């Protein structure tokens, strides 16, 4: 049997003798493996780095490769390239570092764009969690973190991220919060309009001081517009009436669960549909009287400890003030007048929690106070008005100016028909002017009383009066009875009314009585065109008609 000993200079393994047959088999096996790898590389079945050249330089030594990435030199041979931030073993580590954003460039679109790093761009819109640990899970209270971020960062503008829970009252009342820091609140979860109701609130939050008011402004070189769009898709009354509102609140409620607190409503401006007609209306509504606002009113609830009189609460859209101390009972106040107990505390009604102050309807009708639009202009004094008296005052301004009231109807042709009007004039008094203002018809003054230019009397048509003629609104009664008639009373009169009776024939007799007292207490049958004047004496005096004068023809 032939044996074979490998060349010791060509191998590193221990030398051993083998047969020629075993060596040949080993060679054939190695050749088959090489052919298989070559075929896989040629058909892309094996992922390897391939080059078209028959040879390529070997990689540099391990020392040269440390801290670098693989590249190729000008000849196409492998070369090691240094990475920015040489202490990092890779680009990923550099980018993951706190300074990683400073390694990424950013160039805005458009002419004149200024190149900057991603870090510089991100810092243009700081958020509260840039300078504090903020947990935006909708549960964790982040008030302290937001305050810390505002104080520590020194920034004047900061964004509160969505779903970030915090206490707005505590934040704004913090002594360390700078007056000039403005938060753009995207949290959307920190408000309730009423217990159990969620309100998606977004807006501006700023502590402010006397010289540091916060303004939200819409500036335009053409037409500044604030739009309130109600698409009516909510399936509610507010949706069907397309309500759009601007509300004035006086802080947030302090009592009750933190997620059940809403705002102390004070006033409301609202566009809506009028409930009883097909008109839209613009309303100003009172949500709370000033005494309730100043008293930091809260929502009434059973079990509240009331320290004494003067504590304000609201319930069932009404406002109340306590008239006694105690713990609130189980009967919520709902009364709208006087003082009633809730079972533990006495509550005095103050005002409605939703009352119309001013309303302007689409057809031009105006309503001041509560009521309906039955009149063109209606003003009902509110029950909350301590005086309860209606007074309308119109005052002129400037030297020697008059004040006037004109009421002009239209005629059958729809044209305006000028009528006499009222004019108040210094040194003259209140004047009833002719429609063309050329002269006065009558004049009233404190010193002169009533002065009339001419006086007319309301006449009746020629008529058979009967025995008890009605003289409502009559100044002159034309008496024309066709047969003998005795008048025993005049009915429908006002106290102090004077009536002239003009007799157009001699068929009528005035019968003297306790209620129709004629001169000498004697009946009289006037001749044609005679005149008798009667005066109605008030009921508190004698409640009768008495004859003032007669002219018998």
Secondary structure, DSSP 8 states (H G I E B T S, - for coil): --EEE--GGG--S---EEEHHHHHHHHHHHHHHHHHHHHHHHTT-S-----SSS-------HHHHTTEEEEE-TTS-EEEEE-SSTTSSSHHHHHHSTTGGGGSEEE-SSTT--EEEHHHHHTTS-BGGGSS----SSSS--HHHHHHHHHHH--SEEEE-TT----HHHHHT-TTS-TT-EEEE----SB-SSTT--B---EEEE---TT---------SS---------S-SSSHHHHTT-EEEEEEEEE--SS-GGG--EEEEEEEEEEE-TTSS-EEEEEEESS-HHHHHTT-EE--TT-EE-STT-EEEETTEEEEESS-EE--SS----SSSEEE-SSSEEEEEEESSEEEEEEETTS-EEESSS-SSSSEEE---TT-SS----------STT--EEE---EE-TTS-EE---EEEEETTTEEEEE-TTSSSEEEEEETTTEEEES-----B--SB---SS-B-TT-SEEEE--SS-EEE---BS--TT-EEEEEESSS-EEE---SSEE-GGG--B---TTEEEEEEEE-TTTT-EEEEEEEE--
